[in-house]
Amino acid sequence: MPKFILNKTVFVMMISFALIGLLGLSIRANQAVEEMRQEVVTYAEKELRVPTYDAIVYTPLWVEYLKKHLDDGTRVIGMFGPSTLFGTTVRKGENTSAGVLQAHLKDSRVINLGISGGRFTETYALLASMIDKVDYVVFEINYGIVVVSDNEPNVVVYPSLVEKLGQPIPRSWLADFPDKNRESLPSNAHNWVTSRLLNQWTLYHDRDAISYRLFKTRTPMEKIRQEVQKNENERRGIEESYTPMYTAYDNMNDAQQEGIDQHYEELYRWNKPFDPDHSFGLFMIEQTLDLLEEHQKQAVFYSAPLDKEHIADKKLFHWSEYTEAMGAYQKLVESRGYPFIEFNQEPINTIPHEYYRDPAHLIDQGSHRFGEILYTRMKNYGIAAP
């Protein structure tokens, strides 16, 4: 009997120590996340976007801050889209489209909520999380995202981002798309538990931010993979080289240019011909339009400018494929009463080739020039309205 009591006492003590340790860890995690949030806010207030590297970690922290502080009566213009809108290859925030618009619209606040690598699903989640805080929506449609949204079976690239934004993509949306992987979206039960329980706990909700703080990667496993690859490269005598993202295509060496061309040739290759009646990407834009209408938001859509000259020279895709797919997107958007600005309909580039890093991404000079063109075109649609 005494032995049983002793074992029970030891067990209770162990549980108590574990709970105290967990409490201490939670307090430290809260402090670390808050410090990280303040760093992100300080940077984003100045550069009009979160830090470029691993923006996936920083964006939810920025959004959570904005949702609490965008109530001062200033008109808010939210810009949504993928890496081409965010400005992944643009060194200075002032040279992004958001930066250029902000320079012109001094009585408004322009928020760059582009997400590098994100699909229409992530962009929808970002828009839904901010819909009550923005007055005017600027939405960029990138042709590469149009293709992969239909090609890829997984419909979300950053599930933790969507989860933290509290805007899950329901599996029911995949009912008419048998080629899509239902398991790439969490179940309703998972969403319920996450939103009502787990996301209230910093160690879970901000696990990627904490990991990034400790290991400079979103997950410890990613850090291990990086170290293994680094050791393997050293063993094989491979020297790591880095070319800044804001380097123009013409300033890269032959191997780098070849790698870019191969990547985009694969990116733009349709698995099967575009079908507007069975396009998941088109479906997601329809959901986006429903959201805008429901909240009675002003909005304008536009196509991200492409390096048409380079695309034709390297034969990266047939332009008829672009015309068919993007024509369907434009038709849908305009049928719902929203303007769509097409920047790739002219036979020549909107922005000269020398200002591109790759067929889709502009460097600083080109991005700033495009921002000016975008602002001029958008003045016809109330962007400068008081």
Order of alpha helices (4+ residues) and beta strands (2+ residues): alpha-alpha-beta-alpha-alpha-beta-alpha-beta-alpha-alpha-alpha-alpha-alpha-alpha-alpha-alpha-beta-alpha-alpha-beta-alpha
